[in-house]
Amino acid sequence: EVLLKRCSYTTNQLSNLKERNMDLREDIKNANAAIFEYTKREKALKEHIHKVKEVFSNEIAILKKRAESLLEESRSLQRKNEKAQNKCERLFSENMIMKRELEEYYAKDPKKRKANR
């Protein structure tokens, strides 16, 4: 009878272990499925990040070229502006000289001033 009880106890333990083993196998199966999904998503994210980096690199290169072009254009306009400013200053100076010469000319003969008006 004791032996029968022990056999029954051992059979129950085996049955419990089998059930536990089945549960663990199911847990492992679910864990593997979750790992597979995670790995799949991780790979997709890495590919997406790579594409985004590539797009941004291209955009940055385009913007850099545009900035360099605008900088050169700005320098060119600055040079043209300086030339125009120098020309204006020269013309203003020439105008002042001509005005002074005209004043001196009219100062010598005031009648010519009235005749030219």
N, CA and C atoms as an extended XYZ file, in Angstrom:
351
Properties=species:S:1:pos:R:3:atomname:S:1:resname:S:1:resid:I:1 pbc="F F F"
N         0.823       -1.192        0.000 N   GLU     1
C         0.000        0.000        0.000 CA  GLU     1
C         0.873        1.264        0.000 C   GLU     1
N         1.900        1.229        0.784 N   VAL     2
C         2.823        2.378        0.830 CA  VAL     2
C         3.444        2.568       -0.559 C   VAL     2
N         3.783        1.460       -1.141 N   LEU     3
C         4.389        1.508       -2.477 CA  LEU     3
C         3.382        2.079       -3.483 C   LEU     3
N         2.145        1.717       -3.353 N   LEU     4
C         1.085        2.216       -4.230 CA  LEU     4
C         0.911        3.734       -4.061 C   LEU     4
N         0.956        4.177       -2.793 N   LYS     5
C         0.851        5.619       -2.525 CA  LYS     5
C         2.028        6.371       -3.134 C   LYS     5
N         3.213        5.744       -2.980 N   ARG     6
C         4.408        6.391       -3.555 CA  ARG     6
C         4.300        6.456       -5.075 C   ARG     6
N         3.816        5.372       -5.682 N   CYS     7
C         3.649        5.344       -7.136 CA  CYS     7
C         2.636        6.399       -7.568 C   CYS     7
N         1.561        6.490       -6.836 N   SER     8
C         0.539        7.480       -7.144 CA  SER     8
C         1.102        8.891       -7.002 C   SER     8
N         1.857        9.121       -5.930 N   TYR     9
C         2.490       10.433       -5.685 CA  TYR     9
C         3.451       10.756       -6.824 C   TYR     9
N         4.273        9.780       -7.200 N   THR    10
C         5.250        9.970       -8.273 CA  THR    10
C         4.538       10.209       -9.601 C   THR    10
N         3.440        9.485       -9.838 N   THR    11
C         2.668        9.667      -11.063 CA  THR    11
C         2.089       11.081      -11.099 C   THR    11
N         1.572       11.531       -9.954 N   ASN    12
C         1.069       12.906       -9.882 CA  ASN    12
C         2.180       13.912      -10.154 C   ASN    12
N         3.335       13.674       -9.568 N   GLN    13
C         4.473       14.580       -9.793 CA  GLN    13
C         4.853       14.596      -11.271 C   GLN    13
N         4.886       13.410      -11.875 N   LEU    14
C         5.213       13.319      -13.303 CA  LEU    14
C         4.177       14.064      -14.140 C   LEU    14
N         2.918       13.865      -13.778 N   SER    15
C         1.845       14.541      -14.492 CA  SER    15
C         1.993       16.058      -14.353 C   SER    15
N         2.281       16.504      -13.119 N   ASN    16
C         2.497       17.944      -12.882 CA  ASN    16
C         3.709       18.457      -13.665 C   ASN    16
N         4.769       17.673      -13.699 N   LEU    17
C         5.981       18.070      -14.439 CA  LEU    17
C         5.699       18.145      -15.942 C   LEU    17
N         4.913       17.157      -16.444 N   LYS    18
C         4.551       17.172      -17.864 CA  LYS    18
C         3.747       18.437      -18.187 C   LYS    18
N         2.786       18.740      -17.319 N   GLU    19
C         1.967       19.944      -17.522 CA  GLU    19
C         2.824       21.201      -17.475 C   GLU    19
N         3.691       21.223      -16.482 N   ARG    20
C         4.620       22.366      -16.353 CA  ARG    20
C         5.519       22.453      -17.580 C   ARG    20
N         5.985       21.316      -18.057 N   ASN    21
C         6.832       21.255      -19.239 CA  ASN    21
C         6.075       21.799      -20.454 C   ASN    21
N         4.773       21.414      -20.587 N   MET    22
C         3.956       21.912      -21.694 CA  MET    22
C         3.795       23.432      -21.595 C   MET    22
N         3.554       23.917      -20.371 N   ASP    23
C         3.426       25.367      -20.160 CA  ASP    23
C         4.714       26.081      -20.550 C   ASP    23
N         5.841       25.507      -20.122 N   LEU    24
C         7.137       26.123      -20.440 CA  LEU    24
C         7.398       26.124      -21.949 C   LEU    24
N         7.017       25.006      -22.600 N   ARG    25
C         7.187       24.950      -24.060 CA  ARG    25
C         6.342       26.044      -24.742 C   ARG    25
N         5.118       26.234      -24.254 N   GLU    26
C         4.236       27.281      -24.798 CA  GLU    26
C         4.841       28.661      -24.546 C   GLU    26
N         5.381       28.863      -23.338 N   ASP    27
C         6.044       30.135      -23.020 CA  ASP    27
C         7.238       30.372      -23.937 C   ASP    27
N         8.017       29.327      -24.165 N   ILE    28
C         9.192       29.441      -25.046 CA  ILE    28
C         8.750       29.763      -26.465 C   ILE    28
N         7.685       29.081      -26.920 N   LYS    29
C         7.152       29.330      -28.259 CA  LYS    29
C         6.716       30.794      -28.396 C   LYS    29
N         5.981       31.286      -27.378 N   ASN    30
C         5.531       32.687      -27.396 CA  ASN    30
C         6.710       33.659      -27.345 C   ASN    30
N         7.709       33.313      -26.523 N   ALA    31
C         8.896       34.172      -26.415 CA  ALA    31
C         9.637       34.226      -27.751 C   ALA    31
N         9.772       33.074      -28.396 N   ASN    32
C        10.449       33.036      -29.704 CA  ASN    32
C         9.680       33.841      -30.743 C   ASN    32
N         8.352       33.753      -30.704 N   ALA    33
C         7.538       34.533      -31.642 CA  ALA    33
C         7.724       36.026      -31.370 C   ALA    33
N         7.750       36.400      -30.089 N   ALA    34
C         7.953       37.811      -29.730 CA  ALA    34
C         9.335       38.283      -30.172 C   ALA    34
N        10.349       37.446      -29.977 N   ILE    35
C        11.723       37.790      -30.396 CA  ILE    35
C        11.768       37.964      -31.917 C   ILE    35
N        11.092       37.069      -32.642 N   PHE    36
C        11.060       37.168      -34.098 CA  PHE    36
C        10.424       38.483      -34.534 C   PHE    36
N         9.272       38.834      -33.930 N   GLU    37
C         8.598       40.094      -34.261 CA  GLU    37
C         9.477       41.298      -33.926 C   GLU    37
N        10.113       41.256      -32.761 N   TYR    38
C        10.994       42.352      -32.349 CA  TYR    38
C        12.148       42.499      -33.340 C   TYR    38
N        12.740       41.370      -33.713 N   THR    39
C        13.867       41.395      -34.653 CA  THR    39
C        13.427       41.952      -36.004 C   THR    39
N        12.219       41.537      -36.433 N   LYS    40
C        11.686       42.029      -37.698 CA  LYS    40
C        11.478       43.545      -37.647 C   LYS    40
N        10.878       44.017      -36.552 N   ARG    41
C        10.656       45.467      -36.398 CA  ARG    41
C        11.976       46.220      -36.285 C   ARG    41
N        12.922       45.649      -35.557 N   GLU    42
C        14.233       46.288      -35.396 CA  GLU    42
C        14.918       46.439      -36.755 C   GLU    42
N        14.848       45.389      -37.566 N   LYS    43
C        15.458       45.437      -38.901 CA  LYS    43
C        14.781       46.511      -39.762 C   LYS    43
N        13.433       46.542      -39.708 N   ALA    44
C        12.691       47.544      -40.486 CA  ALA    44
C        13.056       48.956      -40.017 C   ALA    44
N        13.166       49.145      -38.699 N   LEU    45
C        13.544       50.468      -38.174 CA  LEU    45
C        14.950       50.863      -38.607 C   LEU    45
N        15.871       49.911      -38.559 N   LYS    46
C        17.252       50.202      -38.990 CA  LYS    46
C        17.288       50.607      -40.461 C   LYS    46
N        16.511       49.894      -41.298 N   GLU    47
C        16.445       50.240      -42.721 CA  GLU    47
C        15.851       51.631      -42.909 C   GLU    47
N        14.790       51.903      -42.154 N   HIS    48
C        14.150       53.228      -42.242 CA  HIS    48
C        15.124       54.327      -41.804 C   HIS    48
N        15.818       54.098      -40.704 N   ILE    49
C        16.800       55.080      -40.208 CA  ILE    49
C        17.875       55.305      -41.259 C   ILE    49
N        18.329       54.233      -41.893 N   HIS    50
C        19.359       54.356      -42.931 CA  HIS    50
C        18.849       55.212      -44.095 C   HIS    50
N        17.594       54.954      -44.518 N   LYS    51
C        17.014       55.738      -45.620 CA  LYS    51
C        16.865       57.203      -45.230 C   LYS    51
N        16.408       57.441      -44.002 N   VAL    52
C        16.233       58.825      -43.535 CA  VAL    52
C        17.589       59.530      -43.488 C   VAL    52
N        18.606       58.839      -42.986 N   LYS    53
C        19.957       59.436      -42.945 CA  LYS    53
C        20.427       59.777      -44.353 C   LYS    53
N        20.155       58.862      -45.294 N   GLU    54
C        20.562       59.080      -46.678 CA  GLU    54
C        19.860       60.313      -47.250 C   GLU    54
N        18.543       60.401      -47.009 N   VAL    55
C        17.775       61.549      -47.507 CA  VAL    55
C        18.303       62.839      -46.890 C   VAL    55
N        18.520       62.829      -45.559 N   PHE    56
C        19.024       64.029      -44.901 CA  PHE    56
C        20.420       64.390      -45.391 C   PHE    56
N        21.259       63.396      -45.622 N   SER    57
C        22.603       63.673      -46.137 CA  SER    57
C        22.508       64.362      -47.497 C   SER    57
N        21.617       63.837      -48.355 N   ASN    58
C        21.439       64.453      -49.673 CA  ASN    58
C        20.897       65.874      -49.539 C   ASN    58
N        19.906       66.052      -48.670 N   GLU    59
C        19.330       67.388      -48.462 CA  GLU    59
C        20.396       68.347      -47.918 C   GLU    59
N        21.199       67.872      -46.985 N   ILE    60
C        22.249       68.716      -46.406 CA  ILE    60
C        23.254       69.114      -47.482 C   ILE    60
N        23.613       68.153      -48.341 N   ALA    61
C        24.555       68.457      -49.426 CA  ALA    61
C        23.973       69.516      -50.372 C   ALA    61
N        22.688       69.366      -50.699 N   ILE    62
C        22.027       70.335      -51.581 CA  ILE    62
C        22.000       71.712      -50.923 C   ILE    62
N        21.619       71.743      -49.639 N   LEU    63
C        21.558       73.027      -48.924 CA  LEU    63
C        22.938       73.660      -48.789 C   LEU    63
N        23.943       72.826      -48.578 N   LYS    64
C        25.314       73.330      -48.462 CA  LYS    64
C        25.752       73.987      -49.786 C   LYS    64
N        25.457       73.308      -50.908 N   LYS    65
C        25.800       73.872      -52.220 CA  LYS    65
C        25.044       75.175      -52.449 C   LYS    65
N        23.760       75.188      -52.066 N   ARG    66
C        22.946       76.402      -52.232 CA  ARG    66
C        23.503       77.541      -51.387 C   ARG    66
N        23.906       77.207      -50.158 N   ALA    67
C        24.474       78.226      -49.270 CA  ALA    67
C        25.778       78.773      -49.853 C   ALA    67
N        26.615       77.890      -50.384 N   GLU    68
C        27.870       78.334      -51.002 CA  GLU    68
C        27.578       79.228      -52.209 C   GLU    68
N        26.583       78.841      -52.996 N   SER    69
C        26.198       79.625      -54.170 CA  SER    69
C        25.685       81.005      -53.748 C   SER    69
N        24.844       81.023      -52.718 N   LEU    70
C        24.314       82.304      -52.225 CA  LEU    70
C        25.421       83.178      -51.643 C   LEU    70
N        26.370       82.551      -50.971 N   LEU    71
C        27.489       83.304      -50.413 CA  LEU    71
C        28.315       83.943      -51.533 C   LEU    71
N        28.575       83.175      -52.587 N   GLU    72
C        29.330       83.714      -53.721 CA  GLU    72
C        28.548       84.834      -54.403 C   GLU    72
N        27.242       84.624      -54.540 N   GLU    73
C        26.387       85.655      -55.134 CA  GLU    73
C        26.399       86.917      -54.268 C   GLU    73
N        26.348       86.729      -52.970 N   SER    74
C        26.386       87.859      -52.042 CA  SER    74
C        27.710       88.616      -52.169 C   SER    74
N        28.790       87.878      -52.265 N   ARG    75
C        30.108       88.529      -52.421 CA  ARG    75
C        30.180       89.304      -53.728 C   ARG    75
N        29.636       88.697      -54.788 N   SER    76
C        29.624       89.364      -56.091 CA  SER    76
C        28.808       90.654      -56.026 C   SER    76
N        27.639       90.570      -55.404 N   LEU    77
C        26.801       91.767      -55.266 CA  LEU    77
C        27.484       92.821      -54.403 C   LEU    77
N        28.196       92.374      -53.394 N   GLN    78
C        28.912       93.318      -52.526 CA  GLN    78
C        29.999       94.047      -53.323 C   GLN    78
N        30.716       93.284      -54.184 N   ARG    79
C        31.745       93.925      -55.029 CA  ARG    79
C        31.111       94.935      -55.984 C   ARG    79
N        29.978       94.538      -56.608 N   LYS    80
C        29.281       95.453      -57.532 CA  LYS    80
C        28.795       96.695      -56.777 C   LYS    80
N        28.290       96.495      -55.576 N   ASN    81
C        27.811       97.603      -54.763 CA  ASN    81
C        28.961       98.561      -54.429 C   ASN    81
N        30.117       97.998      -54.082 N   GLU    82
C        31.274       98.847      -53.775 CA  GLU    82
C        31.703       99.652      -55.006 C   GLU    82
N        31.684       98.983      -56.180 N   LYS    83
C        32.046       99.692      -57.415 CA  LYS    83
C        31.056      100.819      -57.699 C   LYS    83
N        29.760      100.514      -57.530 N   ALA    84
C        28.730      101.525      -57.775 CA  ALA    84
C        28.862      102.677      -56.783 C   ALA    84
N        29.174      102.335      -55.532 N   GLN    85
C        29.345      103.376      -54.507 CA  GLN    85
C        30.546      104.257      -54.855 C   GLN    85
N        31.643      103.643      -55.283 N   ASN    86
C        32.834      104.408      -55.680 CA  ASN    86
C        32.512      105.315      -56.863 C   ASN    86
N        31.739      104.767      -57.828 N   LYS    87
C        31.371      105.568      -58.997 CA  LYS    87
C        30.503      106.750      -58.574 C   LYS    87
N        29.547      106.509      -57.657 N   CYS    88
C        28.690      107.596      -57.163 CA  CYS    88
C        29.524      108.673      -56.473 C   CYS    88
N        30.468      108.239      -55.653 N   GLU    89
C        31.320      109.197      -54.942 CA  GLU    89
C        32.149      110.007      -55.931 C   GLU    89
N        32.650      109.324      -56.980 N   ARG    90
C        33.454      110.018      -57.998 CA  ARG    90
C        32.583      111.015      -58.763 C   ARG    90
N        31.376      110.585      -59.145 N   LEU    91
C        30.466      111.478      -59.865 CA  LEU    91
C        30.046      112.668      -58.997 C   LEU    91
N        29.798      112.397      -57.717 N   PHE    92
C        29.431      113.472      -56.794 CA  PHE    92
C        30.585      114.477      -56.697 C   PHE    92
N        31.792      113.944      -56.593 N   SER    93
C        32.968      114.808      -56.502 CA  SER    93
C        33.141      115.627      -57.791 C   SER    93
N        32.968      114.968      -58.937 N   GLU    94
C        33.067      115.680      -60.218 CA  GLU    94
C        31.978      116.746      -60.321 C   GLU    94
N        30.785      116.410      -59.876 N   ASN    95
C        29.661      117.348      -59.898 CA  ASN    95
C        29.979      118.577      -59.046 C   ASN    95
N        30.551      118.357      -57.863 N   MET    96
C        30.900      119.471      -56.975 CA  MET    96
C        31.967      120.362      -57.632 C   MET    96
N        32.929      119.720      -58.299 N   ILE    97
C        33.978      120.483      -58.985 CA  ILE    97
C        33.355      121.327      -60.107 C   ILE    97
N        32.470      120.690      -60.896 N   MET    98
C        31.828      121.414      -62.002 CA  MET    98
C        30.946      122.545      -61.470 C   MET    98
N        30.280      122.308      -60.358 N   LYS    99
C        29.430      123.331      -59.751 CA  LYS    99
C        30.293      124.518      -59.313 C   LYS    99
N        31.435      124.189      -58.681 N   ARG   100
C        32.335      125.258      -58.232 CA  ARG   100
C        32.874      126.032      -59.442 C   ARG   100
N        33.274      125.318      -60.515 N   GLU   101
C        33.778      125.976      -61.723 CA  GLU   101
C        32.707      126.857      -62.346 C   GLU   101
N        31.447      126.359      -62.343 N   LEU   102
C        30.348      127.144      -62.897 CA  LEU   102
C        30.117      128.406      -62.070 C   LEU   102
N        30.167      128.259      -60.746 N   GLU   103
C        30.006      129.417      -59.859 CA  GLU   103
C        31.117      130.447      -60.127 C   GLU   103
N        32.350      129.926      -60.311 N   GLU   104
C        33.464      130.844      -60.594 CA  GLU   104
C        33.263      131.538      -61.951 C   GLU   104
N        32.788      130.781      -62.921 N   TYR   105
C        32.543      131.334      -64.253 CA  TYR   105
C        31.494      132.443      -64.188 C   TYR   105
N        30.361      132.152      -63.453 N   TYR   106
C        29.305      133.167      -63.334 CA  TYR   106
C        29.745      134.347      -62.458 C   TYR   106
N        30.649      134.080      -61.539 N   ALA   107
C        31.120      135.162      -60.672 CA  ALA   107
C        31.879      136.208      -61.508 C   ALA   107
N        32.553      135.753      -62.550 N   LYS   108
C        33.304      136.666      -63.399 CA  LYS   108
C        32.370      137.535      -64.242 C   LYS   108
N        31.230      136.939      -64.678 N   ASP   109
C        30.308      137.672      -65.543 CA  ASP   109
C        28.867      137.357      -65.139 C   ASP   109
N        28.288      138.112      -64.195 N   PRO   110
C        26.922      137.848      -63.703 CA  PRO   110
C        25.857      137.920      -64.794 C   PRO   110
N        26.105      138.647      -65.895 N   LYS   111
C        25.122      138.758      -66.959 CA  LYS   111
C        24.881      137.401      -67.638 C   LYS   111
N        25.916      136.572      -67.721 N   LYS   112
C        25.756      135.250      -68.344 CA  LYS   112
C        24.835      134.348      -67.522 C   LYS   112
N        24.840      134.563      -66.223 N   ARG   113
C        23.965      133.753      -65.362 CA  ARG   113
C        22.517      134.030      -65.695 C   ARG   113
N        22.181      135.289      -65.821 N   LYS   114
C        20.793      135.672      -66.140 CA  LYS   114
C        20.415      135.160      -67.527 C   LYS   114
N        21.335      135.192      -68.463 N   ALA   115
C        21.045      134.779      -69.833 CA  ALA   115
C        20.809      133.275      -69.901 C   ALA   115
N        21.472      132.479      -69.060 N   ASN   116
C        21.331      131.010      -69.087 CA  ASN   116
C        20.116      130.523      -68.315 C   ASN   116
N        19.472      131.358      -67.559 N   ARG   117
C        18.312      130.919      -66.772 CA  ARG   117
C        17.124      130.932      -67.593 C   ARG   117
